[in-house]
Amino acid sequence: MSAAAVHDRVREFVLDSLLLGDADRMPADDDSLLESGVIDSTGILELIEFLEEAFGVHVADDETVPGNLDGINRVVAYVARKQS
């Protein structure tokens, strides 16, 4: 899957599942999802489940760090690394 397609799917997940369709709260791609209040500990678990189901990647416990999961661009880069 292309990086653009992964990006679109991740943004769609954030909007639909975490923001419940509230586009006004959609953060910029480089913004922290934690700091912007978009995601909490439960949301991180939902994000991990989404990534594993949508992209066929396994998110190991030691990979659940902000550098991988705290921002749309970080998530897209993480998925690209896992798929290569």
C-alpha distances in whole Angstrom, upper triangle without the diagonal:
4,7,8,6,7,10,11,11,12,15,16,16,19,20,21,21,23,25,25,25,27,25,28,27,24,23,22,19,21,24,24,23,26,29,28,29,26,25,27,28,27,24,22,23,21,18,18,18,15,13,14,14,11,8,11,12,16,18,21,24,24,21,22,23,23,22,18,19,21,19,16,15,16,14,11,12,13,10,9,12,12,9,11
4,5,5,6,9,10,11,12,14,15,17,19,20,21,22,23,24,26,24,26,24,27,26,22,22,20,17,19,22,23,23,26,28,27,28,25,25,28,28,28,25,23,24,22,19,19,20,17,15,16,17,13,11,14,15,18,19,23,25,25,22,23,23,23,21,18,19,20,18,15,14,15,14,10,11,13,10,9,12,13,10,11
4,5,5,6,9,10,10,12,14,15,16,18,20,21,21,22,24,23,24,22,24,23,20,19,17,13,15,18,19,19,23,24,24,25,22,22,25,26,26,22,21,22,21,17,18,19,16,14,16,17,13,11,15,15,18,18,21,24,23,20,20,21,20,17,15,16,17,15,12,10,12,11,7,8,11,9,7,11,12,11,12
4,5,5,6,9,10,11,12,14,15,16,18,20,20,21,22,21,22,19,22,22,18,17,15,12,15,18,20,19,23,24,23,25,22,22,25,27,26,23,22,23,21,18,19,20,17,15,18,18,14,13,17,17,20,21,24,26,26,22,23,23,21,20,17,17,18,15,12,11,13,12,9,11,13,12,11,14,16,14,15
4,5,5,6,9,10,11,12,14,15,16,18,19,20,21,19,21,19,22,22,18,18,17,14,17,19,21,20,23,25,24,25,21,22,25,26,25,22,21,22,20,17,18,18,15,13,16,15,11,11,14,15,19,19,23,25,26,22,22,23,22,21,18,17,19,16,13,12,15,13,9,12,14,11,11,15,15,13,15
4,5,5,6,9,10,11,12,14,15,16,17,18,20,19,21,19,22,21,17,17,16,13,15,17,18,17,20,23,21,22,19,19,22,22,22,18,17,18,16,13,14,15,12,10,13,13,9,8,12,12,16,16,19,22,22,18,18,19,18,17,14,14,15,13,10,10,11,9,6,9,10,8,8,12,12,11,13
4,6,5,6,9,10,11,12,14,15,16,16,18,17,18,16,19,18,14,13,12,9,12,14,15,15,18,20,19,20,17,17,20,22,21,18,17,19,17,13,15,16,13,12,15,15,12,12,15,15,18,17,21,23,23,19,19,19,17,16,14,13,14,11,7,7,10,8,6,9,11,10,10,14,14,14,16
4,6,5,6,9,10,11,12,14,15,15,16,15,16,14,17,17,13,14,13,11,14,16,17,16,20,21,20,20,17,18,21,23,22,18,18,20,17,14,16,17,13,13,16,16,12,13,16,17,20,20,23,25,26,22,21,22,20,20,17,16,16,13,10,11,13,11,9,13,15,13,13,17,17,16,19
4,6,5,6,9,10,10,11,13,14,15,14,16,15,18,17,14,15,15,13,16,17,18,16,19,21,20,20,16,17,20,21,19,16,16,17,14,12,13,14,10,10,13,12,8,10,13,14,17,17,21,23,24,20,19,20,19,19,16,14,16,14,10,12,14,11,9,13,14,11,13,16,16,15,18
4,5,5,6,9,10,10,11,12,14,14,15,14,17,15,12,12,12,10,13,14,14,12,15,18,16,17,13,13,16,17,17,13,13,14,12,9,11,12,9,8,12,12,9,10,14,14,16,15,19,20,21,17,16,17,16,16,13,11,12,10,7,9,11,8,7,11,12,10,12,15,15,15,18
4,5,5,6,8,10,10,10,12,11,12,10,13,12,9,9,10,8,12,12,13,11,15,17,15,15,12,13,17,18,18,14,14,16,14,11,14,15,12,12,16,16,13,14,17,18,20,19,22,23,24,20,19,19,17,17,15,13,13,10,7,10,12,10,10,13,14,13,15,18,18,18,21
4,5,5,6,8,10,10,10,9,11,10,14,13,10,12,13,12,16,16,16,14,17,19,17,17,13,14,18,19,18,14,15,17,13,12,15,15,11,12,16,15,12,14,17,18,20,20,23,24,26,22,21,21,20,20,18,15,16,13,10,13,15,13,13,16,17,15,17,20,20,20,23
4,5,5,5,7,9,9,10,12,12,15,14,11,13,14,13,16,16,15,13,15,18,16,15,12,12,15,16,14,11,12,13,10,8,11,11,8,10,13,12,10,13,15,16,18,17,20,21,23,20,18,19,18,19,16,13,14,12,10,13,15,12,12,16,16,14,17,20,19,19,22
4,6,6,5,6,8,9,10,10,12,10,8,9,11,11,13,13,12,9,12,14,12,12,8,9,12,14,13,9,11,13,10,8,12,13,10,12,15,15,13,15,18,18,19,18,21,21,22,19,17,18,16,17,15,12,12,10,8,12,13,11,12,16,16,15,18,20,20,21,24
4,6,6,5,6,5,7,6,10,9,7,9,12,12,15,14,14,12,15,16,13,13,9,11,15,17,16,12,14,16,13,12,15,16,13,15,18,17,16,18,21,21,23,21,25,25,26,23,21,21,19,21,19,16,15,13,11,15,16,14,15,19,19,18,21,23,23,24,27
4,6,6,5,5,8,9,12,12,10,13,16,16,19,18,18,14,17,19,16,15,12,13,15,17,15,12,15,15,12,12,15,15,12,15,17,16,15,17,20,21,22,21,25,25,27,24,22,23,21,23,21,17,17,16,14,17,19,16,17,21,21,19,22,25,24,24,27
4,6,5,8,10,12,14,13,12,14,17,16,19,18,17,13,15,18,16,14,10,10,12,14,12,9,11,12,8,9,12,12,10,13,15,14,14,17,19,19,20,19,22,22,24,22,19,20,19,21,19,15,16,15,14,18,18,15,17,20,20,19,22,24,23,23,27
4,6,8,9,11,13,10,10,11,15,15,17,15,14,10,12,14,12,10,6,7,9,12,10,7,10,11,9,9,13,13,11,14,17,16,16,18,20,20,21,19,22,21,23,21,17,18,17,19,17,14,13,13,12,16,17,15,17,20,19,19,22,24,23,24,27
4,5,5,7,9,7,7,10,13,15,17,15,14,11,13,14,11,10,7,9,12,15,13,10,13,15,12,12,16,17,15,17,20,20,19,21,24,23,24,22,25,25,26,24,21,21,19,21,20,16,15,14,14,17,18,17,18,22,22,21,24,26,26,27,30
4,6,9,11,10,10,14,17,18,20,18,18,14,16,18,15,13,10,12,14,17,14,12,15,16,13,14,17,17,15,18,21,20,19,22,24,25,25,24,27,27,28,26,23,24,22,24,23,19,18,17,16,20,21,19,21,24,24,23,26,28,28,28,31
4,6,9,9,9,13,15,17,20,18,18,15,18,19,16,15,12,14,17,20,18,15,18,19,16,16,20,19,17,19,22,21,19,22,25,26,27,26,29,29,31,28,25,26,24,25,24,20,19,18,16,20,21,20,20,24,24,23,26,29,28,28,31
4,5,6,7,11,14,16,18,16,17,14,17,17,14,13,11,13,16,20,18,16,18,20,18,17,21,21,19,21,24,24,22,24,27,28,29,27,30,30,31,28,26,26,23,25,24,21,19,17,16,20,22,20,21,25,25,25,27,30,30,30,33
4,5,5,9,11,13,16,15,16,14,17,17,13,14,11,15,18,21,20,17,19,22,19,18,22,22,20,21,25,24,22,24,27,27,29,27,30,30,31,28,26,26,23,24,23,20,18,16,15,18,20,19,20,23,24,24,26,28,29,29,32
4,6,9,11,14,16,14,16,14,17,16,12,13,12,15,18,22,22,19,21,23,21,20,24,25,22,24,27,27,25,27,30,30,31,29,32,32,33,30,27,26,23,25,24,21,19,17,16,19,21,21,22,25,26,26,28,30,31,31,34
4,6,10,12,14,12,12,11,13,12,9,9,8,12,15,18,18,15,17,20,18,17,21,22,20,22,25,25,23,25,28,28,29,26,29,28,29,26,24,23,20,22,21,18,16,14,14,17,19,18,20,22,23,24,26,28,28,29,32
4,7,9,11,10,11,9,12,13,9,10,8,11,15,18,18,15,16,19,17,15,19,20,18,19,23,23,21,22,25,25,26,24,27,27,27,24,22,21,18,19,19,16,14,11,10,13,16,15,16,19,20,20,22,25,25,26,29
4,6,8,6,8,7,10,10,7,9,8,11,14,18,18,15,16,19,18,16,19,21,19,19,23,23,21,22,25,24,25,23,26,25,25,22,20,19,16,17,17,14,11,9,9,11,13,14,15,17,18,19,21,23,24,25,27
4,6,5,9,9,13,12,10,13,11,14,17,20,21,18,18,21,20,17,20,22,20,19,23,24,22,22,25,24,26,24,26,26,26,23,21,19,16,16,16,14,12,8,8,9,12,13,13,15,17,18,19,22,23,24,26
4,6,8,9,13,13,12,14,12,14,17,20,21,17,17,20,19,15,18,20,18,17,20,22,19,19,22,21,23,21,23,24,23,20,19,17,14,14,13,12,10,6,5,5,8,10,10,12,14,15,16,18,19,20,22
4,7,9,12,12,11,14,13,14,17,20,21,18,17,20,20,17,19,22,20,18,22,24,21,21,24,22,23,21,23,23,22,19,18,16,12,11,12,11,9,6,6,6,8,10,11,12,14,16,16,18,20,21,22
4,6,9,8,7,11,10,12,15,17,19,16,15,19,19,16,18,21,20,19,22,24,22,22,25,23,24,21,23,23,22,19,17,15,11,12,13,11,8,6,8,9,10,12,13,14,15,18,19,20,22,23,25
4,5,5,6,9,9,9,11,14,16,13,12,16,16,14,16,19,18,18,21,23,22,22,24,22,22,19,21,20,19,17,14,12,8,10,11,9,5,5,8,10,9,11,14,14,15,17,19,20,21,23,25
4,6,5,6,5,6,8,11,13,10,10,13,13,11,14,17,16,16,19,20,19,20,22,21,21,18,20,19,19,16,14,12,9,11,12,8,5,5,8,11,10,11,13,15,15,17,19,20,21,23,25
4,5,5,6,5,6,9,12,10,9,13,14,12,15,17,17,17,20,22,22,22,24,22,22,18,20,18,18,16,13,11,9,12,12,10,7,8,11,14,13,13,16,18,17,19,21,22,22,25,27
4,5,8,8,10,12,15,13,13,17,17,16,18,21,21,21,24,26,25,25,28,25,25,22,23,21,21,19,16,14,11,13,15,12,9,10,13,15,14,15,18,19,19,21,24,24,25,27,29
4,6,8,10,14,15,13,14,17,17,16,19,21,20,21,24,25,24,25,27,26,26,23,25,23,23,21,18,16,13,16,16,14,10,10,12,15,15,16,18,20,20,22,24,25,26,28,30
4,6,7,11,12,10,12,15,15,14,17,19,19,20,23,24,24,25,27,26,25,22,24,22,23,21,18,17,14,17,17,14,11,12,14,17,17,17,19,21,21,22,25,26,26,28,31
4,7,11,11,8,10,13,12,11,15,17,16,17,20,21,20,22,24,23,23,20,22,21,22,20,17,16,14,16,16,12,10,10,11,15,15,14,17,19,19,20,23,24,24,26,28
4,7,8,5,6,10,9,9,12,14,14,15,18,19,19,20,22,20,20,17,19,18,19,17,13,13,12,15,14,10,9,10,12,15,14,13,16,18,17,18,21,22,22,24,27
4,5,5,6,9,10,10,12,14,15,16,18,20,20,22,23,21,20,17,18,16,18,17,13,13,12,15,15,12,10,13,15,18,16,15,19,21,19,20,23,24,23,26,28
4,5,5,7,9,10,11,13,14,15,17,19,20,21,22,20,18,15,16,14,15,15,11,12,12,15,15,12,12,14,16,19,17,16,19,21,19,20,23,23,22,25,28
4,5,5,6,9,10,11,12,14,16,17,18,20,21,19,18,15,17,15,17,16,13,14,15,18,16,13,14,16,17,20,19,17,20,22,20,20,24,24,23,25,28
4,5,5,6,9,10,10,12,14,15,16,18,19,18,17,15,16,15,17,16,12,14,13,16,14,11,11,13,14,17,16,14,17,19,17,17,21,22,21,23,26
4,5,5,6,9,10,10,12,14,15,16,17,15,14,11,13,12,14,12,8,10,10,13,11,8,9,11,12,15,13,11,15,17,14,15,19,19,18,20,23
4,5,5,6,9,10,11,12,14,15,16,14,13,10,12,11,14,12,9,12,13,16,13,11,12,15,15,18,16,14,17,18,16,16,19,20,18,20,23
4,5,5,6,9,10,11,12,14,15,14,14,12,14,14,17,15,12,15,15,17,15,12,13,14,14,17,16,13,16,18,16,15,19,20,18,20,23
4,5,5,6,9,10,10,12,13,12,12,10,13,13,15,13,10,12,13,14,11,8,10,11,11,14,13,9,12,15,13,12,16,17,15,17,20
4,5,5,6,9,10,10,11,9,9,7,10,10,13,10,8,11,13,14,11,9,12,13,13,15,13,10,13,14,12,11,15,15,13,15,18
4,6,5,6,8,10,10,10,9,9,12,13,15,14,12,15,16,18,14,12,15,16,16,18,16,13,15,17,14,13,17,17,15,16,20
4,6,5,6,8,9,10,11,10,14,15,18,15,14,16,17,18,14,12,14,15,13,16,15,11,13,15,13,11,15,17,14,15,19
4,6,5,6,7,7,8,8,12,14,15,13,12,14,15,15,12,10,13,13,12,14,13,9,10,12,10,8,11,13,11,11,15
4,6,6,5,5,6,7,10,13,15,13,13,16,17,17,14,13,16,17,16,17,16,12,13,15,12,10,13,14,11,11,15
4,6,6,8,9,11,14,16,19,17,16,19,20,21,17,16,19,19,17,19,18,14,15,17,15,12,15,16,13,13,17
4,6,8,11,12,16,18,20,17,17,20,20,20,16,15,18,17,15,16,16,13,12,15,14,10,13,15,13,12,16
4,6,9,11,14,17,19,16,16,18,19,19,15,14,18,17,15,15,15,11,11,13,11,7,10,12,9,8,12
4,7,10,13,16,18,15,16,19,20,20,16,16,19,20,18,18,17,14,13,15,13,9,11,12,9,8,12
4,6,9,13,14,12,13,16,17,17,13,13,17,18,16,17,15,12,12,13,10,7,10,10,6,7,10
4,6,10,11,10,11,14,16,16,13,13,17,18,18,18,16,13,14,15,11,10,12,12,8,10,13
4,7,8,6,7,10,13,13,10,10,14,16,16,17,14,11,13,13,10,9,13,12,9,12,14
4,5,5,7,10,13,14,11,12,15,18,19,19,16,14,16,16,12,12,15,13,11,14,16
4,5,6,9,12,13,12,12,15,18,19,20,17,15,18,18,14,15,18,16,14,17,19
4,6,7,11,11,10,12,14,17,19,19,16,15,18,17,13,15,17,15,14,17,19
4,6,9,9,7,9,12,14,16,16,12,11,14,13,9,11,14,12,11,14,16
4,7,8,7,7,9,12,14,15,12,11,14,14,10,12,15,14,13,16,19
4,5,6,6,8,11,14,14,10,11,14,13,11,13,16,15,14,18,20
4,5,5,5,8,11,12,8,9,13,12,11,14,16,15,16,19,21
4,6,6,8,11,10,6,8,11,10,9,12,14,13,14,17,18
4,6,8,9,9,5,6,9,8,5,9,11,10,11,14,15
4,6,8,9,6,5,9,9,8,10,13,13,13,15,18
4,7,9,6,7,11,11,10,13,15,16,16,19,21
4,6,5,6,9,10,10,12,14,15,16,18,20
4,5,5,6,9,10,11,12,14,15,17,19
4,5,5,6,9,10,11,12,14,15,17
4,5,5,6,9,10,11,12,14,16
4,5,5,6,9,10,10,12,14
4,5,5,6,9,10,11,12
4,5,5,6,9,10,11
4,5,5,6,9,10
4,5,5,6,9
4,5,5,6
4,6,5
4,6
4
